[in-house]
Amino acid sequence: MTTKLADDPQTEAAKKAVADEKKASDKSRTEFAERTKGKPTPTQEENDLAMCGAHILEHEDDGSGPDPHQAKVLEAEKPSARPAGNYQTRSAHRSE
């Protein structure tokens, strides 16, 4: 037996709302899966080696690809092409 629904505008609106929520949920799951692919860095082996005194110079690649936010950070750190402005600051005078 299947669910029997009323044939009215409110039911149609509810069906549309449920479909929209499912679509958004599926998109969210897909994006989460894409962001979390790969393996943890540092790996457990690297943690164990560090705990025993090893010096890790470079971590093993986690397979997640380049960080899309890293380019923005590097771009923000570039020095400005404009020279620093020449401006006067107020000098504090001690009143007697």
C-alpha positions as CSV (number, residue, x, y, z in Angstrom):
1,M,0.0,0.0,0.0
2,T,1.3,3.4,-0.8
3,T,0.8,6.7,0.9
4,K,-2.3,8.5,-0.2
5,L,-2.0,12.3,-0.4
6,A,-4.7,15.0,-0.8
7,D,-4.7,16.6,-4.3
8,D,-4.5,20.3,-3.3
9,P,-2.1,23.2,-3.6
10,Q,-0.8,22.8,-0.1
11,T,0.3,19.2,-0.8
12,E,1.9,20.2,-4.0
13,A,3.8,23.0,-2.2
14,A,4.9,20.5,0.4
15,K,6.2,18.1,-2.3
16,K,8.1,20.9,-3.9
17,A,9.6,21.9,-0.5
18,V,10.7,18.4,0.3
19,A,12.3,18.0,-3.2
20,D,14.2,21.3,-2.8
21,E,15.4,20.3,0.6
22,K,16.6,16.9,-0.7
23,K,18.4,18.6,-3.6
24,A,20.2,21.0,-1.2
25,S,21.0,18.1,1.2
26,D,22.5,16.0,-1.7
27,K,24.5,19.0,-2.8
28,S,25.8,19.5,0.7
29,R,26.8,15.9,1.1
30,T,28.6,15.9,-2.3
31,E,30.6,19.1,-1.4
32,F,31.5,17.6,2.0
33,A,32.8,14.4,0.4
34,E,34.9,16.5,-2.0
35,R,36.4,18.6,0.8
36,T,37.2,15.6,3.0
37,K,38.8,13.3,0.5
38,G,42.3,12.2,1.2
39,K,43.9,11.1,4.4
40,P,44.8,13.0,7.6
41,T,48.0,15.1,7.7
42,P,50.0,14.3,9.7
43,T,49.5,10.6,9.4
44,Q,49.5,8.4,12.5
45,E,52.9,7.1,11.4
46,E,54.3,10.6,11.3
47,N,52.8,11.3,14.7
48,D,54.4,8.2,16.1
49,L,57.8,9.1,14.6
50,A,57.6,12.6,16.0
51,M,56.7,11.2,19.4
52,C,59.9,9.2,19.4
53,G,62.0,12.2,18.5
54,A,62.1,12.2,14.7
55,H,62.1,15.5,12.9
56,I,59.5,15.7,10.1
57,L,60.8,18.0,7.4
58,E,57.9,17.5,4.9
59,H,54.6,15.7,5.4
60,E,53.4,13.0,3.0
61,D,50.9,14.3,0.5
62,D,47.3,13.7,1.7
63,G,45.9,13.4,-1.8
64,S,43.4,16.3,-1.3
65,G,45.0,18.5,-4.0
66,P,45.9,22.2,-3.6
67,D,44.1,24.3,-1.0
68,P,41.8,26.8,-2.9
69,H,42.1,29.3,-0.1
70,Q,45.9,29.3,-0.2
71,A,46.1,31.4,-3.4
72,K,44.0,34.1,-1.7
73,V,46.4,34.2,1.3
74,L,49.5,34.4,-0.8
75,E,47.9,37.1,-3.0
76,A,47.1,39.2,0.1
77,E,50.7,38.9,1.4
78,K,52.2,40.5,-1.8
79,P,53.7,43.9,-1.1
80,S,51.8,46.8,-2.5
81,A,53.1,48.4,-5.7
82,R,52.3,51.9,-4.3
83,P,55.0,53.5,-2.2
84,A,54.2,54.4,1.4
85,G,52.5,57.8,1.7
86,N,54.4,60.8,3.0
87,Y,52.3,62.3,5.7
88,Q,52.9,64.3,8.8
89,T,51.9,63.0,12.2
90,R,50.9,65.3,15.0
91,S,53.6,65.9,17.5
92,A,52.6,65.9,21.1
93,H,53.5,69.0,23.1
94,R,53.7,68.8,26.8
95,S,51.7,71.6,28.4
96,E,53.3,73.1,31.4
